[in-house]
Structure formats: structure tokens, C-alpha cells
Amino acid sequence: MNHYTDVLKKYATFSGRARRQEYWMYTLFNVGIIIVLAILDAVLSTGPLLVGIYVLAVFLPSLAVTVRRLHDLGKSGWWYFISLVPFIGGIWLLVLTATAGQQQPNEYGPDPKAIHA
């Protein structure tokens, strides 16, 4: 839960770097919430209302943490748009977010793993 709140503290911060752990814990937490809200939507027969509201609420921090994750790899946030390439784009973004970040400082800042050590 700590990584989720860390991301929310940086709600729309697109600068800096995000470790793999920060990104994936945030993503896992979001998937869990979306599953619970989807079940509630089904039980309450509200369609995708609750899920839709939640997804809209976390869109900006999700985009920001993804951009910071790409920065950790030494890549521009514009690489996010690789996900729009049919078939392979989403897979490539998944591979990028799962790749270890650069261990040395890069143009986006110092290694966040060294900061948290």
C-alpha cells in the first residue's frame, strides 16, 4: 500500500524516475481495486459506472508513474505511445516496464533504488 500512496503523492509528477517495485505494486493495487469495483458494478447492475469513475480518477497518476518508469530506463515518456502500435505495442511496453532500470544516474535523475537503499 505504501507504493500506492507514494504514487498518489506524486499525482501528476512526470519528472524523475520510478523503480520497478513502485510501478508494479501500484499496478497490482489498481487491478485489485478494479476487480472489486467490477464485482460491485455487476451486483448493483450499474454497468461499468464505478470502474469508469475509478479509472478516470487514477488516469493521471497511472500515466505519470508509467512515464517515470520509462525515465528509469533512460527513455523519454513519449515511449508510452509505443502501446498504440497494434499487436506488439502493448507487449513492448510491458517488457519495458518489467526491465531493470539504469543503475547509474541518467538525464532524468539519480537511481531511485540507490535513494531508497
Backbone torsions as a table, in degrees:
resi	resn	phi	psi	omega
1	MET	NA	-28.0	-178.7
2	ASN	-60.1	-41.5	-179.6
3	HIS	-67.3	-34.1	178.4
4	TYR	-63.6	-46.3	-179.9
5	THR	-69.8	-32.8	175.5
6	ASP	-60.6	-42.9	179.3
7	VAL	-65.6	-41.2	-179.6
8	LEU	-67.3	-29.0	175.7
9	LYS	-66.3	-29.6	177.7
10	LYS	-102.2	42.2	-169.2
11	TYR	-39.0	-51.5	-178.1
12	ALA	-127.7	36.4	179.2
13	THR	-92.4	111.7	-177.8
14	PHE	-98.4	-4.5	179.7
15	SER	-96.0	158.3	-179.9
16	GLY	93.9	-166.6	-174.8
17	ARG	-130.9	151.5	177.2
18	ALA	-125.7	130.3	177.2
19	ARG	-67.0	161.7	175.2
20	ARG	-57.9	-44.1	-177.1
21	GLN	-61.2	-43.9	178.8
22	GLU	-60.1	-47.4	-178.7
23	TYR	-62.5	-50.1	-173.9
24	TRP	-73.5	-33.1	175.7
25	MET	-67.3	-40.8	176.1
26	TYR	-61.3	-45.6	-179.3
27	THR	-63.8	-45.0	179.2
28	LEU	-60.6	-44.6	179.0
29	PHE	-61.0	-43.3	178.6
30	ASN	-63.1	-42.4	179.2
31	VAL	-61.6	-42.4	177.9
32	GLY	-60.4	-45.3	179.0
33	ILE	-63.7	-41.8	-179.7
34	ILE	-63.8	-39.4	177.7
35	ILE	-62.7	-46.3	178.9
36	VAL	-61.5	-44.4	179.8
37	LEU	-66.4	-34.8	177.3
38	ALA	-64.8	-40.2	177.1
39	ILE	-64.2	-44.4	177.3
40	LEU	-61.5	-42.0	176.5
41	ASP	-58.6	-42.0	179.8
42	ALA	-67.1	-43.4	-179.1
43	VAL	-66.4	-41.1	-177.6
44	LEU	-86.5	-3.9	-177.7
45	SER	53.7	45.3	-179.8
46	THR	-102.8	12.3	-176.9
47	GLY	65.5	-151.8	179.4
48	PRO	-89.1	32.0	-174.7
49	LEU	-62.0	-54.8	-177.0
50	LEU	-65.2	-41.9	178.2
51	VAL	-63.0	-44.2	-179.5
52	GLY	-61.2	-43.4	178.7
53	ILE	-63.4	-44.7	-179.5
54	TYR	-64.0	-45.1	-179.1
55	VAL	-61.5	-40.8	176.6
56	LEU	-64.1	-38.9	-178.5
57	ALA	-66.8	-34.0	-177.0
58	VAL	-103.1	7.6	-179.6
59	PHE	-59.1	-51.2	-176.9
60	LEU	-64.8	-47.2	177.4
61	PRO	-66.1	-30.7	177.6
62	SER	-66.9	-42.7	177.0
63	LEU	-64.1	-43.2	-178.5
64	ALA	-63.4	-44.2	-179.1
65	VAL	-68.6	-31.2	176.5
66	THR	-68.2	-42.4	177.9
67	VAL	-63.1	-44.0	178.1
68	ARG	-64.5	-33.9	177.0
69	ARG	-64.3	-43.3	177.3
70	LEU	-64.0	-37.4	176.5
71	HIS	-60.3	-36.3	179.5
72	ASP	-61.9	-25.0	178.6
73	LEU	-89.6	-2.8	-178.0
74	GLY	84.1	16.2	-178.1
75	LYS	-108.3	151.1	176.6
76	SER	-68.7	152.3	175.8
77	GLY	-61.9	-20.4	178.5
78	TRP	-63.5	-18.2	176.4
79	TRP	-62.0	-17.6	177.1
80	TYR	-54.2	-35.2	-176.8
81	PHE	-69.4	-8.0	174.1
82	ILE	-60.4	-25.8	-179.4
83	SER	-66.4	-15.1	179.6
84	LEU	-82.7	-10.8	177.6
85	VAL	-71.5	123.6	-177.9
86	PRO	-56.9	143.3	175.8
87	PHE	71.1	-61.2	-172.8
88	ILE	-96.2	-17.3	-175.2
89	GLY	-60.6	-48.8	179.2
90	GLY	-64.4	-37.7	178.3
91	ILE	-65.9	-41.8	-180.0
92	TRP	-64.4	-40.9	177.4
93	LEU	-64.2	-39.3	176.4
94	LEU	-59.9	-45.0	178.5
95	VAL	-62.2	-43.9	179.9
96	LEU	-60.9	-45.1	-177.3
97	THR	-70.2	-19.4	179.1
98	ALA	-92.5	-7.9	-178.1
99	THR	-80.0	143.4	177.6
100	ALA	-62.8	141.9	179.0
101	GLY	-76.0	170.5	177.4
102	GLN	-70.3	133.9	-176.7
103	GLN	-81.7	-13.9	178.7
104	GLN	-104.7	162.6	175.5
105	PRO	-58.8	146.6	174.8
106	ASN	-129.7	-171.5	-175.8
107	GLU	-64.6	-11.6	-178.3
108	TYR	-100.7	-3.7	176.7
109	GLY	136.4	-177.6	179.0
110	PRO	-73.8	164.3	178.5
111	ASP	-63.6	118.0	-179.0
112	PRO	-65.2	-23.5	178.0
113	LYS	-68.5	-37.8	178.4
114	ALA	-68.6	-33.9	179.8
115	ILE	-67.3	-40.1	-176.6
116	HIS	-85.1	-5.9	-177.1
117	ALA	-74.3	NA	NA
